[in-house]
Amino acid sequence: MGILEWATSPWGQHVPIHIAWFLIWVAAIAGLVFFVVHVIYLRYFARAEGFAGAVTPELAVHVPERVPRHSLAARMFHWIMAVAMFTLLFTAFLPKVGVRFNWVAYHWIAGTVLTISIVFHVIHAIFWMDFWSIWPDKVDLEDALKRVRRFMGHPAPPPRKFAKYPLENKLYHGAIIATGLSVILTGVFMMFRVRTIFFPRNPYLFGDMTWGLMYVLHGLAGVGLITLVMVHVYFAVRPEKLDITKSMIFGSMKREFYLKHYDQERWAVEASTLSSKSDGKNTQV
């Protein structure tokens, strides 16, 4: 059984038309397997993790009771994107598992909302946020190596506490960028094949092979998003992550949670009072 479905064009060319739809179930099962493996890891293999350095009273006293984490603009973007993403997934894949409805209009409208929200987020991140805080840095890689060595039983110094976004968050962000851009860029061109308010329908914009490959990439990225969204929701509802999830609703987290998990030098809350190597823009993200 192949992962692509093929057809013969009127000119006798063998072209791909889309992915094989059993990949929907592969993506969903992959998400469920991740849940099980992660729970088993936490139950039987995870070790209590120590961190280098300690919170001094001089630094802790300047941390507010509620630590700002996400601005209103960042939270609005997140939830608008979430609604658009779920709408896209449901309208794309429910018809493929037997739920019949007129999904095309809902799909391209949700895709338009997602595209606009992403454009807004890029501009907002570049000019109003600490753009580089979500990208892996040298300290992330060094600490990841220390954690791996300690997990394997090899001697290694304890890692530092996390920056505002731990390495796993940054890697997930990279995966979302890759799949999201694939969906958006192919989706924009695919809108030429349906009637929308943006431009005239033109199914002859590309040849059959190009259209086929575009549908394949769109579909592969789409099923990839099924697994990624499942993993994101899983971590969002885990008890030890609820403070982070709540900060995406209310904009801030408890001081105790911040002091326990985050490095005050890598994520400065008040640059004027905390000893920090970070840019003051970190308080705006």
N, C-alpha and C positions, 0 to 999 in steps of 0.2 A: 504494500500500500504506500503510494507516494504522498509527499506532503503538499504537492501541487495538483491542481486539476487543469487539464489541457483541452484545447479544442482546435479544430481546423478552420482557418479563415477561408473566405470565398476564393482566395487566390491559392489555396492549397497549402498555406503555411501552418506549421504546427506551433501554436502559441499558447503560453500559460494564460489562464483567465482569472484565477484566484487561488487561495490556499485551500487545502482539503479541510473541511469543517470539523473533522474529528480533533483538530488541534485545539479547538475550544475546550474540550474535555481534558486534553493533555495539560493545557495551561491551568485549568482549575485544579486538577489532581496535583500538579506541581506545587501549587499554593498550599494545598492541604498537607502534602508531604513535608513541606517546609515547617508548617505548624508543629507537626508531630516530632520531627527531628529536633526542633528548637526546644520543645518542652522536655524531651528526653535529655538533651544536653544540659538544660538548667537543673533537671532533677538528679542526674547521676554523674555529670562530668564537670560542671561549672565549679570554680573555686572562688572563695571570697577574695576579692581583689583589693590590694592595698595600693595607695597612691604615694608618690613622692611629695614631700613638703607637707606643711600643716597650716591651718588657718590661724593666723595670729590675732589676738584680741584687738590690736591696733587697726588691722585691716577690716576685721569683721564688724567693728562698731560703725563703720561708715556705710555698710550695706543696708539699703532700706528694707523694711519689712516685706514689701512686695517688690520683686525685681522685674523691671520692664524687660520684655523679651520681643514682642511683636507689636508693631504699630497697627493702628486701625486700617490703614491702607493695605498692609501686608496680610492682615486677617481677612479683609474683604476679598482680596485676590484669591486667597487660599480656598475660601468656601465657594466663591463663584466658579473657580476652576474645578472644584470637587463636584459641584452639581452638573457642570457641563461634561465632565469626564464620565460620570455615572450615566448620564443621558446618552452619551455616545456609545458606551458599552452595551447598554440595554437595547438601544435601537438597532445596533449593528448585529448583535448575536441572538437576541430573543427570536427573531424570525427564523434563524437557522436551526433552532431547537424546537420549532413547531408552534411558536406564538405568533399568530398572523395579525398584522395591523399595518396601516399606511405609515411606514417609518421614515421614508426618505426626507420629507420636509423637516421633521423633528431632528433628524441626524445632521443635516447641513446647517440648521440654525444653531444647534449645540456646538458644532464645529466652528462656526463663526464666533460664537461667544468665547470658546476656548482660545481661538487665535487672538482675538482682541485682548483677552486677559493676559495672555503670554507676552504680547507686545508691551502692554502696560507694565508688566512685572519686570521685563528687561530694562526698560527706561527707568523705572523706579529703583531697581537694584543698582544701576550704574551711577545715578545722580543723587540718590537720597539714602542709600544703604551702604554698608561696607561690602562692596561687591566680592572681595576676595575671601570673605569669612566662610563661604560655602565650598571653597575649593581646597583639596588636600594640600598640606604644607609639609615641610621637613619634619617638624615635631610629630605630626600625625603618623608618618611612616616609621619614625624611630620608636614611638610608643607602641605601634602595632607589632613591630618586631619583638619588643620586650614582652608583650603579652603572649605572643606565640611561643617564645622561648620558655617563659614561666609555665605556660600550659603544658608544654612538652616535658617539663621537669628539669629544664636546664637552668643554670644560674643566670640571673639577669636582674638589673636594678628595677625597682618598681616604676611604672610609667607615671607621667604627670596626670593630673585630672584633665577633664575634657575642656576643649575650647567651646565656644557657643554651640557649634555643631560638631559632634564626634565624627570620626573617620567614616563609620558605617552610614551615617546620615549623608555625608558628602558623596560617598560612592553611590548610594541610592539616588541622590539628586542627579548624578551623572547618568545613571541608567534611565531615569525619567526624561532627561534632556534628549538622549539619543532616540528613545521610542517616541516621545512626544513630538519632536521635530519631524521624524519620519512620517508620523500620522498627519501632522498639519500640512507639511509641504506637498505630500501626495494628495491629501484631501482637497487642498485648494485647486489643484489641477483637475481632480475628479469632479469638481463642481461644474466644470464646463460640460459634463455629460448629462446634467439635469437642469431643469429650469429653476433659476434663482433670481433674486432682485439685483444681482451684482453685474452680470454680463450675459450676453446671448449664449444660448446653448450651442456648443460646437463639438460634437463627438468626433470630428475629423481633425482635431488639433494635433493629434499624434497618430502614428501608425499602430496596427494591431499589437505588435510585439511590445512597443513602448507602453501602451495602455495596459497590456497584460502584466508586465513587470511592475508597473505602478500599483496595480491592484494587489499583486502578491506582496510587495513591500508594505502596503497599507494594512493588509490582513495580518502579516507576521507581526508588525508593530502592535496591532490591535490586540492579538491574543497575548502578546508579551505584557501588555498593560493589564490584562486580567490578573496575571500572577503578581505583578508589581503592586496593583491596588489592593489585592488580598493581603499581601505582606504588610503594606502600610496600615491598613485597618487593624490587622492583628496586633501590631505593636502599639497602635494608638489606644487600644482598649486593655492592654496589659496593666495590671495594678501598679507596677513600678514605673510605668511611663505616664500615668494619668496626670501628673503635675505638668508634664510637657504638653499633653493634649489640652488640658485646661488653659494653658497659656495661649493656645491658638484661638480660644474662645474669649478669654477675658484680657489677654494682652500681657499678663505678668505671672510670675511663679513665686512660691514661698521662699523666703530668705534661707531657711534651713535646707531646702532642696538644692538651692544654688550653691551654698557653702559646702555641701556634701559631695557634689558631683562635678563642679566646675572650677577651673583654674582662674583665680582672680586676675592673674597677669595676662592670660590668653583671652579672657572675656571680661573686660573692665566695665563695671557698672557705673562708677563715677570716676572718670579719668582725672578729675581735679584732686581727688582725695585718695585714690587707690594707686599704689605703685604699679605701673603698667607699662608694657611695651606696645600696647595696642593703640590704635587711632580712636579718638573720641567718638567717631561715627559708629562704633560698635553699640553705643547706647541707643541708636536710632533704629536698629534693624528689627 
